[in-house]
């Protein structure tokens, strides 16, 4: 154990004042849970006064949540800790100098969709801000999902350069990846086990002291910082892989004329120790800020950290990247199903009016980051279709008109394409939809298995569904 940083930590005593950099889906609930811990005296939420996010500072200091969508308990908790004076949001990063621990929860989106390189600029700016005010004995924790090797790599370098201090000697440094799911942020933070990985044992111990008090049923799982980075990227890579396995099965079932959900039920009936299969759900594609990029973080990590040492089948693509490509094909498949459906009624994509139901990447949420609906809309427009988008949760998206009146979106639609499994779409009534479409043969494409194929088929629809090889070639009702 490094005696130096432990000594400085001991001189500082127990953690009392905490900073959270990045007031987003991860930083806000984390900050509120820290502020609700009795032994932590004060939590500062640091937010840049940026044009897009600066509004959060006033909202949070009024005790209001800038996050929309269903987040059980969050609004009340924010109001509680703000009223108690235990939390304050600020853009004054110099307050960091007063703190014992600082966490960074800053998104790492792609620079662009082509070369799949992460945009670390915001994270690097956050690290510079923290480094500028870093003091001996402080703990810095990265919560953002990063390429394996980052914490001990450029994060450490930036912090040391800005502060003149040395990680592991003057300050503690760790990675504790977030594992939250939109819609259950607080519950996940309290109940999921927390991976805590320090650059050394003293850093791991200090980070454990920070996170243990907010865990209810979850427990800390200690490891190295790089192992923690690989754990985080792997948990999403494996989820993406499992979804891709279901999507490929769905495509196979369509080609073989069977119902993928029958197969899913059959395989899922295998129960018991070690024989259960992870049968997830096929769908219109995989979106969000986690699964669409974490595979590439893991791939980049092994290229950087394991270069020349990786033994892998020559010439074969990464299984994980192939899974990404299968999942990214699903919006293309949805367009192919739409094209096939329109063709059955003598229409084509060019000139067709498509009602795209669901923009958010996940059901009953307003989270519209990297949604599979986006490539579908772009490719449909390129093919000459007019696309109108409905979403009951998403307020607005730059460059995409989101309509909130479902009847208006369905009006005169040649094809209705369901991309997100919002609960509202489960109650679509065939006759009502058909009347709004004003055509005798509307097409409906179900990307999330939310409607009953027979109810629409017997009312004259042309039906297509992901994995529904048993229905996709149905006879047209008279
Ligand atoms: N999806 C499918 N089929 C499935 C599950 C999801 O097509 O069976 C699609 C969704 O429609 C969505 C995308 O995949 O477009 C991602 O869905 P998700 O449920 O994985 O939601 P995320 O992206 O918010 O994943 C998060 C991750 N959590 C963190 O990164 C902390 C993931 O590791 C969790 O497993 C997931 O939440 C969860 O299970 O809560």
Boltz pocket constraint, residues with backbone or C-beta under 6 A from the ligand:
constraints:
  - pocket:
      binder: B
      contacts: [[A, 178], [A, 179], [A, 180], [A, 181], [A, 182], [A, 235], [A, 236], [A, 239], [A, 243], [A, 280], [A, 281], [A, 282], [A, 283], [A, 284], [A, 285], [A, 286], [A, 287], [A, 288], [A, 289], [A, 290], [A, 291], [A, 361], [A, 362], [A, 363]]
      max_distance: 6.0
